[in-house]
Amino acid sequence: MGRIQTTTRTSDKPCGVGGTHPEDLVSLTRGKAPEDMGRVLRSIFTLKQEGRVADAGGLISWLSASENVAASVKKVAGVKGDISSKDAMNYLQGILEIIKAAGFKGLVIVIDEVETILRMRRDVRGKSLNGIRQICDAANQYRGLLWVFTGTPEFFDTKRGIAGLPPLHDRIQFLSHGGFANPRQPQLELKPFDRIRLKEVALKLREIYPVADKTRFFNKMTLEYIDLLIDKVTEGFKGDVGVVPRQFLRQFVDVMDLAAEHEDFDPMAAEGFKPENTNEDEKRLMDGRASFDEEPEDNDGYEVEF
C-alpha cells in the first residue's frame, strides 16, 4: 500500500459535549449523529462529573460495540441493546461530524497488516472482506474521512484475499503498465526493501544520529559492520530482505546507542544478530512456511453480503 501525508487544523473555538443539549449535538453534527450517541456522550460527561467513573467507562465500552455492558449502565443513558455491525457506520459518521465540528479537517483511519485476515476462518475472512467492500461503497457519504489499509500482495492479489470477492477486487485492483502505475488509483504499491535500500537507510541513520564526536562514532559504525549486520539479518530470514527492516533497524539503533555511550564497545566483536519479538509473518519465514495455510476452497471465492 502507499504513503499518505495529511495535515489537520485545530480551531481556537472550544467544543464540548457536557454543556451541549442533545438537540444541539444533533444540530452540530447536521443530524448525522444517531440520537443514542448524543444521549450516551452527554451521560458519559455527567457521570464523570459525578465521579461515577466505572459507569462512564461502561458507556464508553458500549460506544466501542462491547456486548458486555450491564443493562443498569445502559439504562442511565436511556439506551437498549448493543451497537451492531450495521449500526457501526452510522456511529462512525457521528464521530466524524463531531471531529469536524471541533475544528479538525477530518479523520484518518489506518488498518495495518490486514493480511492477518488470511489466517482466520473462512467465514471471518468473508465478513471482513465484505466489510471493506461496504466501506468502499459508502466512501462518498463520509466527507473528510480517509481509510488506509496496508497489506501484503498475498492479501490483495490471491483468491483467499481480495481477489476472492470480485466486487471488491474490481473497485480497488492495482494496475500498472510497463512498470508505471497511476498514483491516483485506490491501491498503491510500495517497493519492497532490497539490500541496497536497507544499507541506504542505515547510512542515513548513522549520519543523523546525535553524537558529539562524529569521527569516533563513524570509526565504530563502519560500512563493514553495516554489511555484516545486513548479512546476519537476511540469513535469519532465508535471505528475504523485504521483511527484515523492522528487525534490522531495532538492532542497528541499539548498537548505535552502545557505540555512542561506551568507548570500548566494538560492534564488530559483538554478538551476531538474533531476531526479537518476531511477528507471525517473520516466524513463518524463519520456519520456511508460507504466510498462511492453504485450504481446498481457497479458489472458490466469497459470497457478497449486504
C-alpha positions as CSV (number, residue, x, y, z in Angstrom):
1,M,0.0,0.0,0.0
2,G,1.1,3.6,-0.2
3,R,2.2,6.5,1.9
4,I,-0.1,9.4,2.8
5,Q,0.6,12.8,4.2
6,T,-2.1,14.6,5.9
7,T,-2.4,17.9,7.8
8,T,-5.0,18.7,10.4
9,R,-6.1,22.1,11.7
10,T,-7.5,22.8,15.1
11,S,-9.8,25.6,15.9
12,D,-9.4,28.1,18.7
13,K,-13.1,27.7,19.5
14,P,-13.9,25.4,22.4
15,C,-16.1,22.5,21.7
16,G,-17.6,20.3,24.4
17,V,-20.4,17.8,24.9
18,G,-21.2,18.3,28.5
19,G,-22.6,21.8,28.0
20,T,-24.4,20.9,24.8
21,H,-28.0,19.7,24.8
22,P,-28.7,16.5,22.8
23,E,-30.7,18.6,20.3
24,D,-27.7,21.0,20.0
25,L,-25.5,18.0,19.3
26,V,-27.8,16.9,16.5
27,S,-27.6,20.4,15.0
28,L,-23.8,20.5,15.5
29,T,-23.5,17.3,13.5
30,R,-26.1,18.3,11.0
31,G,-28.3,15.4,12.1
32,K,-25.8,12.8,11.2
33,A,-25.1,11.5,14.7
34,P,-27.5,8.8,15.9
35,E,-29.8,10.0,18.8
36,D,-28.5,7.3,21.1
37,M,-25.0,8.6,20.5
38,G,-25.9,12.1,21.7
39,R,-27.5,10.7,24.9
40,V,-24.6,8.4,25.7
41,L,-22.0,11.2,25.2
42,R,-23.8,13.5,27.5
43,S,-24.3,10.8,30.0
44,I,-20.6,10.0,30.0
45,F,-19.7,13.6,30.7
46,T,-22.3,13.8,33.5
47,L,-21.2,10.6,35.1
48,K,-17.5,11.7,35.1
49,Q,-18.6,15.0,36.7
50,E,-20.3,13.0,39.4
51,G,-17.3,10.7,40.0
52,R,-19.1,7.6,38.6
53,V,-16.1,6.6,36.5
54,A,-17.0,2.9,36.3
55,D,-20.4,3.7,34.8
56,A,-18.9,6.2,32.4
57,G,-16.4,3.6,31.4
58,G,-19.2,1.1,30.8
59,L,-20.9,3.6,28.4
60,I,-17.6,4.1,26.6
61,S,-17.4,0.4,26.1
62,W,-20.9,0.4,24.8
63,L,-19.9,3.0,22.2
64,S,-17.0,0.6,21.3
65,A,-19.6,-2.0,20.5
66,S,-19.0,-4.1,23.5
67,E,-21.7,-6.7,24.2
68,N,-20.8,-7.0,27.9
69,V,-22.2,-3.7,29.3
70,A,-24.7,-4.1,32.1
71,A,-28.3,-3.2,31.4
72,S,-28.2,-0.9,34.5
73,V,-25.4,1.1,33.0
74,K,-27.2,1.4,29.6
75,K,-30.4,2.5,31.5
76,V,-28.6,5.6,32.8
77,A,-28.2,6.8,29.2
78,G,-31.6,5.6,28.1
79,V,-30.3,3.1,25.6
80,K,-31.1,-0.5,25.0
81,G,-29.4,-3.3,23.1
82,D,-25.9,-3.1,21.5
83,I,-24.4,-1.5,18.5
84,S,-24.5,-3.9,15.6
85,S,-22.1,-4.1,12.7
86,K,-24.8,-2.5,10.6
87,D,-25.1,0.4,13.0
88,A,-21.4,1.0,13.4
89,M,-21.0,3.1,10.2
90,N,-23.7,5.5,11.4
91,Y,-21.9,6.0,14.7
92,L,-18.7,6.5,12.8
93,Q,-20.3,9.2,10.8
94,G,-21.4,10.8,14.1
95,I,-17.8,10.7,15.4
96,L,-16.6,12.2,12.1
97,E,-19.0,15.1,12.3
98,I,-18.1,15.8,15.9
99,I,-14.4,15.9,15.0
100,K,-15.1,18.3,12.2
101,A,-17.3,20.5,14.4
102,A,-14.4,20.7,16.8
103,G,-12.3,22.4,14.2
104,F,-10.4,19.4,12.6
105,K,-10.4,18.9,8.9
106,G,-11.3,15.2,9.2
107,L,-10.2,11.8,10.3
108,V,-7.7,9.2,9.1
109,I,-8.2,5.6,10.0
110,V,-5.3,3.2,9.4
111,I,-5.9,-0.6,9.4
112,D,-2.4,-2.1,9.4
113,E,-1.3,-5.6,8.4
114,V,-4.7,-6.7,7.0
115,E,-3.0,-9.8,5.7
116,T,-3.7,-11.3,9.1
117,I,-7.2,-11.9,7.8
118,L,-5.8,-14.6,5.6
119,R,-5.0,-16.8,8.7
120,M,-8.6,-16.5,10.0
121,R,-11.5,-18.9,9.4
122,R,-13.2,-18.7,6.0
123,D,-16.4,-17.2,7.4
124,V,-14.5,-14.5,9.2
125,R,-12.5,-13.7,6.1
126,G,-15.6,-13.4,4.1
127,K,-17.2,-11.0,6.6
128,S,-14.0,-8.9,6.8
129,L,-13.7,-8.6,3.0
130,N,-17.4,-7.7,2.7
131,G,-16.8,-5.1,5.4
132,I,-14.1,-3.5,3.4
133,R,-16.4,-3.5,0.3
134,Q,-19.1,-1.8,2.2
135,I,-16.6,0.9,3.4
136,C,-15.6,1.5,-0.3
137,D,-19.3,1.7,-1.4
138,A,-20.1,4.3,1.3
139,A,-17.0,6.4,0.8
140,N,-18.8,9.3,-0.7
141,Q,-21.1,9.6,2.3
142,Y,-18.1,10.3,4.6
143,R,-16.5,13.6,3.6
144,G,-13.3,14.2,5.4
145,L,-12.7,10.5,6.3
146,L,-9.7,8.7,4.8
147,W,-9.2,5.0,5.2
148,V,-5.8,3.4,4.7
149,F,-5.4,-0.4,4.5
150,T,-1.9,-1.8,4.4
151,G,-1.2,-5.4,3.5
152,T,0.9,-7.8,1.5
153,P,0.4,-8.8,-2.2
154,E,-1.0,-12.2,-0.9
155,F,-3.9,-10.3,0.6
156,F,-4.6,-8.1,-2.4
157,D,-3.9,-10.5,-5.2
158,T,-4.9,-14.0,-4.2
159,K,-8.3,-15.7,-4.2
160,R,-8.0,-16.2,-0.5
161,G,-8.0,-12.5,-0.1
162,I,-9.5,-9.6,-2.0
163,A,-9.3,-11.3,-5.4
164,G,-11.8,-13.8,-4.0
165,L,-14.5,-11.1,-3.7
166,P,-14.9,-9.8,-7.3
167,P,-17.0,-6.7,-6.4
168,L,-14.2,-5.5,-4.1
169,H,-11.4,-6.6,-6.3
170,D,-12.9,-4.7,-9.3
171,R,-13.1,-1.5,-7.2
172,I,-9.5,-1.4,-5.9
173,Q,-7.4,-3.7,-8.0
174,F,-3.8,-2.5,-8.7
175,L,-3.0,-1.7,-12.3
176,S,0.4,-1.0,-13.9
177,H,1.5,-0.5,-17.5
178,G,5.1,-1.2,-18.4
179,G,6.2,-0.8,-14.9
180,F,4.4,2.5,-14.4
181,A,1.5,2.9,-12.0
182,N,-1.0,5.7,-11.6
183,P,-0.6,7.1,-8.0
184,R,-4.3,8.2,-8.1
185,Q,-5.7,4.7,-8.2
186,P,-7.2,3.3,-5.0
187,Q,-4.3,0.9,-4.4
188,L,-0.7,2.0,-4.3
189,E,2.4,-0.2,-4.3
190,L,5.4,0.2,-2.1
191,K,8.5,-1.4,-3.5
192,P,9.9,-3.9,-1.0
193,F,13.3,-3.3,0.6
194,D,16.4,-4.8,-1.0
195,R,19.9,-4.9,0.3
196,I,20.9,-1.5,-1.3
197,R,17.9,0.4,0.1
198,L,18.4,-1.2,3.6
199,K,22.0,0.0,3.5
200,E,21.0,3.5,2.5
201,V,18.6,3.7,5.5
202,A,21.4,2.5,7.8
203,L,23.8,5.2,6.4
204,K,21.2,7.9,6.8
205,L,20.5,6.9,10.4
206,R,24.3,6.9,11.1
207,E,24.5,10.4,9.6
208,I,21.7,11.9,11.7
209,Y,22.5,10.1,14.9
210,P,23.1,12.9,17.6
211,V,26.6,12.4,18.8
212,A,29.4,14.9,19.7
213,D,32.4,13.0,18.2
214,K,31.2,12.0,14.7
215,T,34.7,10.7,13.7
216,R,34.9,8.2,16.6
217,F,31.3,7.2,16.1
218,F,31.8,6.6,12.3
219,N,35.0,4.6,13.0
220,K,32.9,2.2,15.1
221,M,29.8,2.1,12.9
222,T,31.7,1.2,9.8
223,L,30.5,0.2,6.3
224,E,31.9,-3.2,7.0
225,Y,29.8,-3.6,10.2
226,I,26.7,-2.4,8.4
227,D,27.3,-5.0,5.6
228,L,27.9,-7.7,8.3
229,L,24.7,-6.9,10.1
230,I,22.6,-7.0,6.9
231,D,24.2,-10.4,6.2
232,K,23.2,-11.6,9.7
233,V,19.6,-10.3,9.4
234,T,19.0,-11.8,5.9
235,E,20.5,-15.1,7.0
236,G,17.9,-15.5,9.7
237,F,15.1,-14.8,7.3
238,K,16.1,-17.0,4.5
239,G,17.8,-14.2,2.5
240,D,14.5,-12.2,2.2
241,V,15.5,-8.6,2.8
242,G,11.9,-7.4,2.2
243,V,10.6,-8.5,5.6
244,V,13.6,-7.6,7.8
245,P,13.7,-3.7,8.1
246,R,11.9,-3.8,11.5
247,Q,14.3,-6.3,13.0
248,F,17.4,-4.7,11.4
249,L,16.5,-1.2,12.5
250,R,15.9,-2.3,16.1
251,Q,19.3,-4.0,16.2
252,F,21.1,-1.2,14.4
253,V,19.7,1.6,16.6
254,D,20.6,-0.4,19.7
255,V,24.2,-0.9,18.5
256,M,24.5,2.9,17.7
257,D,23.4,3.7,21.3
258,L,26.1,1.4,22.7
259,A,28.7,2.8,20.4
260,A,27.9,6.3,21.5
261,E,27.8,5.5,25.2
262,H,30.8,3.1,25.6
263,E,34.2,4.0,24.3
264,D,35.5,0.4,24.5
265,F,32.4,-1.1,22.7
266,D,33.3,-2.7,19.4
267,P,30.3,-3.5,17.1
268,M,32.3,-5.9,15.0
269,A,33.2,-8.0,18.1
270,A,29.6,-8.0,19.4
271,E,27.2,-10.9,19.3
272,G,25.6,-11.7,16.0
273,F,22.0,-10.7,15.1
274,K,19.2,-12.5,17.0
275,P,15.6,-11.8,15.9
276,E,13.5,-10.5,18.8
277,N,9.7,-10.1,19.2
278,T,9.1,-11.7,15.8
279,N,5.6,-11.4,14.4
280,E,3.7,-14.2,12.7
281,D,4.9,-13.5,9.2
282,E,8.6,-13.4,10.4
283,K,8.2,-16.6,12.3
284,R,6.7,-18.4,9.3
285,L,9.5,-17.1,7.1
286,M,12.2,-18.3,9.5
287,D,10.5,-21.7,9.6
288,G,10.2,-21.9,5.9
289,R,6.4,-21.9,5.9
290,A,4.0,-19.9,3.7
291,S,2.4,-16.8,5.0
292,F,-0.9,-18.7,5.5
293,D,-2.1,-22.3,5.5
294,E,-3.8,-23.1,2.2
295,E,-7.3,-24.7,2.2
296,P,-9.0,-26.6,-0.6
297,E,-11.8,-24.0,-1.0
298,D,-9.4,-21.0,-1.3
299,N,-10.1,-20.7,-5.1
300,D,-13.9,-20.7,-4.6
301,G,-14.1,-17.0,-3.6
302,Y,-16.6,-15.4,-1.2
303,E,-20.3,-14.5,-1.4
304,V,-21.3,-10.9,-1.4
305,E,-23.1,-9.9,1.9
306,F,-25.4,-6.9,2.3
